[in-house]
Amino acid sequence: MKTIHDINIDNKNVIIRFDYNVPISDGKILDDTRIVKSLKTLNYVLKRANKVIILSHLGRIKEKEDVIKNTLKPVCDYLSKLINENIAFCDYKNEKEIIKNNRIIMMENTRIFDLDNKKESSCDIELSKYFASFGDVFINDAFGVSHRENASNVGISKLLPSANGFLIEEEINNLNKIVDSPSRPFVTIMGGAKVSDKIKIIENLLPKVDKLLIGGALSYTFLKAKGYNVGLSLVEDDYINYAKELLSKYEDKILLIQDNYVSVDNNKKLVDINDMKDNYIGYDIGNKTVKIFEDELKCAKTIFFNGALGMFENDYEYGTKEIIKYLNTLDSLIVIGGGDTINAVNKYLDKNNFVISTGGGASLTYLEGKKLPGIVEE
């Protein structure tokens, strides 16, 4: 992997692709994790470069109304205050003049070009050339979209001298500690909603982990595969046989929930999984399961946590909250991946000892054993 140390950026006009796809409400940044994580690369480049041109996407743009809704202007203003420098904002009008007259420039959401035949998302060559015309050198530090082949990452990297920033280097190094040589015991906590979203990562990690703790809605497909009544809980019936195969092959590694908080007649109730009724809907793990999971985690040296263990945003937060707080007491390498999991960590902890991965889809793709096209190679 080619890093920022391997490329000359002195007195160059440097284009940096960051991932500033952050939650914004009424112009206010709700979670600045990705912005703060970009500062190491940005400050390094600012000390050496002639000019810095920043590219990023934000949300999805399908209609013209989305351009206003997903403008990067609030991010530009926020970042300007963080680094105590003026950052010129450019909406791709008079861009040559703006770049000429300013040292730091943030371009508008790269996905506005998706309104024109998805040129950004399809890595259109002409759009790639346009982006590349802004500078002399390209640094890609947008780990969160490194699993996607876009004009603003892969496209530019094929046209200019290019390298990866510090964040990508850090992310890959941390994930390699999980993939290649994890300190043991190695425990993975897998939550979220669907087996179909996690198939490849489960298959890739199960041979390597000592224990896989499955919670969230994900658990009900596995519970049904074992013959439990899961009521009206979310189940992917197409993956029942797949779950049976995994449970048979890795019976000693997979640990499922033992109790759960359910919704019944719009009321929350704690029940054992053996006592589920046809009209119950499971939404969270219970205290018995939390204790069982904590017993497995207390001796773990490496922990990967992906996917909330309940619908924590809708009053079913007990399991996710308790496990996150417990993890923060451990002296282990703990890697947190996935947007919902990161949101939960930020909700329940002011400070944490975790390694926070900024790329949900990218992290999972890498842990599936797949190549990330956005990573600049030697």
N, C-alpha and C positions, 0 to 999 in steps of 0.2 A: 504494500500500500504506500503510495506516494504522499508524503505529508508536507506541511507548510515549510518545514526546515529544508526541504529538498528543492526549493524553487527561489529564484531571485525576484524579490518584489521591491527592492530599493528604488525609490524615485519613479516607480511605475504607477500607472492608473490601474488600480486593482478592482475587479468585479468580485463581490462576495455574495454567494447564494446562502442565505440563512433560512431557517424555518421559524417564521414569526406567526405561524398559524395558532394564535392564542385566543382564548375566550374574551370577548368584548361586549359590554352592555352599556348603552347610552354613552359611548365614547370612552368608557372606563375599562382599563385592563383588569380582568378578574384574576388572572394567574400569569405571573411574569417569569415563570420557570425557564421557558425557552429563550426569552430575551436575556435574562441574567446569564444563562449558560453560554450565550454567544459572545460575551464581553471579552473573554480571554483572547479569542481570535481577532476580534475587532480592534482591541487596544494594541495588540501586537502589530497588526497591519498599519494602524494609524501612525505608529512611531516610525515607520519605514517608507510608506507609500507616498506618492505625490497626491493622488486622489483616491477616494474610496467610493465605489458605486454599489449600493446594496439592493439586492433582489430578494423577494420573498412572495409567497402566495398567502392567501387568507380565505379559508372557507371554499365554497364552490360557487362558480358564477355560471348560471344557465340563462338568466334573463338580464336585461339592462338594469333592472332595479337592484340586482345583486351587486352591481359595481359600487353603488353608493353604500349599500349595507355592509359590504366587505372591504371598504377602503382601508389602506394601511396608514392613513394620516394619524390616527391616535397612537399607533405604534411608533411612528416617526417622532412625534412630540414626546412620548414617554422615554424613548431611547436617548433623545437629545438631552433630556434632563439627567439621565443616568450617567452619561459621559461628560456632561457639562460642555457640550460643543453644539454649535449650530448645524443642523442637518437640513439641507434643502429638500423639499418634497417635490417630486416630478410626476405628472400624470401622462407622460409620454408626448407632451406638447412642448415644443421648443427645447427638447432634451439636449441638443448639442450646446446650446447657449447656456443652459442651466449647469451642465457638467463643466463647461469651460469656466464659468464664473464662481463655482463653489468647490470646496475641497471634499465635503461629505454629502452624498446625495442618496436618498432613498427613493426608488422608483415605485410607482403604484403597483398594486396586486398583479403579478404576472398572469394570473388566470383570466384577466379581462380579455386576453387574446383567445380564450376558449369560446368566446362569442362568435368568432370567425373560424368555423370548422375545427374547433378544438386544437388550434395550432400549438398551444403550450403543452397540453397533455399528450399530443401525438408526436412531440419532438420534431415539429416542422423545421425543415432545414433553413428556410428563409427567415423565420422568426429567430432561430438559433444564431444566424449571422447578424441579425439586427441587435440582439442582446450582446453578442461578442464585440460589436462595433463600439461599445461604450468604453472599453478599456484594453489593456495590453496583456493582462494576466488574470487568470480565474482561480478563485479559491472556493471550493464547495464545502460548506459546513452545515448543510441542511440534512442532518441525519434522518429526520422524520419523513423525508420524501426520497431517500436514497434507494428505496425499492421500486421507484417509479422512473420511467424514462421520459423526462420532460425536456423541453427546449432550454429551460433556464438552469438545468443541471447537466444532464448528459450531452445535450446539444452544444452548449458552449464549450464543454470540456474537450470536444473533438476539434475545436477550432482555435483554441488558445493554449499556451503553456498553462498547465493546470495542476492543482494539488488539493489534498484534503486539509481542512482546518483542524484545530485542536479538539473540538467537540466530537467530530467523527472519529478521530484517533482514540479518544477516551472511551467512546461508546463501544467500538470494536474490541478494544483491549478488555473492557469489562465483560462483554458477552463471551469473549474467548475463554475467560476464566470459568464460565459455565460450560461451554461447549467442549473445550479441550482437556482441561485438568482441574476440575472442581475439587476444593478441599472437602473431605467427607467427615460426617454424613452430608449428602447433598439432597435437599428437600425442595420440591416445587409445589407451590400452592396455585391451583388453577380454578378460576371462577369464571364469571361471565354467563352469557345466555345460551350459546349454541355449541354443540359438539362440532358441527360443520365448520365453524370458524377456527377450531383448534385442532383439527385432525392431524395435520402434518407436524405441528409442534409437539403434540402428545406422542406421536409415533417416534419422533426424533429424540425426545428427551427420556422416554420410559426406559430404554436400555441403559441410560446413564445415571438416572436418579436412584437414590436409595428408597425414597418414598414420594408418591404423588398424592397430594391431598386435594380432593375435588369437592368444591362447594358451588354456591350460586345455582342458577337455573340449570347450569351444565350437569349438575349432579342427578337430576331427575331422570334423564335418559339412562344413566348408568343404574340407578335404583330400579327403574322399570325392567331393565335387562336382567336384574337379579330376582325379579318376580314380586317386587314390592308394589303395593297400591300407592300411587302418587297423586290420586285425585285428579284435579284439573290443572296441576302444575305443568309448566312448559316442558314438553317432551318432543324430540325429533324422532318420530317413529321409523324413519328411513335409516336411522343409525343404531337401532336397537341391536341388530346382529353384530355390527361393528363393535359396540360396547361390550357385548357378550364375549367376543373374541379377545378383546383386551383384558377383560376381567379374568378370563381363563388363563391367558398367557402370563399375565403379571399380577396374579392374585395376591402375592406376597408384598407387592409394592403399592397397590392402589388402595387408598383409604377414603371411604365415603362417609357422608354425614349420618349421624345417629338420631338427631332430633332437629326440629325446625319450627320456625314461627310461620304460621299459616294465616290466611285470610278466610274466614267463614262468616257469611252473612254480614260482610263489611266490618267484622271485628277481628282483632289480632289475637292469636292463641298459640301457646307453645305445646307441641305434641311430639311424642316419640314417632319415629318413622314406621314403627309397627302398628301405630294407632291412627294412621291416615284414613280419612273417609273419602267417599267419591266426590264430595262437593268442596274439599279442602284445596286451597292453592298455596303451595309453598313459596315463600319469598325471602327467607333468611335462615341461617343456621342457628341452632339453639345453644344453650350453655353447656350441655353435655358434649356436643361436637367441638365447641371452642376448647374445652378442657382436653379432649383427645388430641386435637390438633396441636395445642400448646405442648403437650407431652412429647410429641414427635419433633417439634421445632426446637426445644430447649437445648438439645445436644448438637443440632445441625451447625456445620461450619460454613456451608454455602446454601443460600435460600433464594429462589426465584419466585416472585409473586406477580401473577398476571390475572386480572379479572376480579371484580368485586364479589364478595361472598353472599351478597343479598342486595335487594333493591334499596340501597342506603339513601338514595335521594328521595325516597317516598316512605319514610318512617320505619323502614326495615333495615336499620343500621347496626344493630347490636353485634352481629358476628364480624362484620368488616371492621368496625370500630375497635372491638376487643382484640382482634388479631393484630391489627396495625399497632396498637399501643403495646402489645406484648412483644412484637418484633423489635420495637424500639428500645427494649431493655436488653437485647441480646448482643453479644460480642461476636458477630458473624458477618460475612459478606452477604449483604441483602440487596438484591437487584430488583427494583420495581419497574415493571413495564406495562404500558397500556394507559390510555387517557383516563378511563374511569378509576383505575387504581391510583394513579397520581392525584387525581382530584380528591379522592377519599383521604389519601395521606395528608394533603394540604388542608383538608377540612378538619382533621382530628389532631394534627400535630403542628405546633409552632416551629419546632426544630426536630430534625430527624437525623439518624445515622445511616440512612440508606443511600444506595447508588440509584439515582433516578434516571431512567432511560427516557430521552425525549422523543423517541420514535416508536410508537405502538406497533404499527404495521411493519415498519422496517425491522424492529427488534424481533418480531415474531417470524418474519421472513428469513432473517439470518439464523435464528434458532431452528428453523425448519431445515437448515442445511443448504439453502439456496443462495445464489450469488446476488449481490445488490448492484444493479447497473449504475447507480449514481456514485459509487465509490471509485475515485480516481486511482488507477493502478500504475505501477512502475512500467 
